[in-house]
Amino acid sequence: MEKDGAFTEKLNSLFEYDLVCMGRKDRQQFAASRQNIKGGSSISISMQPTSDAELQRMVLMPQVTTTLVNDLVEQARHLEWLEREAKRQQAKQARYKLRSALLPVVFPCWGEGVPGEE
C-alpha cells in the first residue's frame, strides 16, 4: 500500500522475504532487490538502471525461474507499448478533432443533402 510516497506492506514475522522491485521511467528500466528481509522490519531501497541481463542475475534464486524473469521483462515491455499506444491514440484523436473542425470551413457544402447529416 502506498502512503506519503512510501510503500508499506505488513509481513508475517515468522518468515524471511526476498524483495524485487522493478520500474520503468522514460524507456529506462530500473530494479533493486534485497534478500532475507525479516517480517516486521522496515527497509529503504533505491532502484538503479538495469539491463535485462542484470535483472536476470539480480533475481536469480532457486524459486525464481528464468521463464518468470523473462515474463516480467515482457510485461514491462508491454506496459511501455501501452504508454506509446495511449500517446498515439491521443494524437489520433487530436487530428480527428482538427479534421472535424476544418471540414466545414474547407468544404462548406459537405453534409448538405446527405441523409443523416444535419
C-alpha positions, 0 to 999 in steps of 0.5 A, a space after each residue: 500500500 502506498 502512503 506519503 510516497 512510501 510503500 508499506 506492506 505488513 509481513 508475517 514475522 515468522 518468515 524471511 522475504 526476498 524483495 524485487 522491485 522493478 520500474 520503468 521511467 522514460 524507456 529506462 528500466 530500473 530494479 533493486 532487490 534485497 534478500 532475507 528481509 525479516 517480517 516486521 522490519 522496515 527497509 529503504 531501497 533505491 532502484 538503479 538502471 538495469 539491463 535485462 541481463 542484470 535483472 536476470 542475475 539480480 533475481 536469480 534464486 532457486 524459486 525464481 525461474 528464468 521463464 518468470 524473469 523473462 515474463 516480467 521483462 515482457 510485461 514491462 515491455 508491454 506496459 511501455 507499448 501501452 504508454 506509446 499506444 495511449 500517446 498515439 491514440 491521443 494524437 489520433 484523436 487530436 487530428 480527428 478533432 482538427 479534421 472535424 473542425 476544418 471540414 466545414 470551413 474547407 468544404 462548406 457544402 459537405 453534409 448538405 443533402 446527405 441523409 443523416 447529416 444535419 
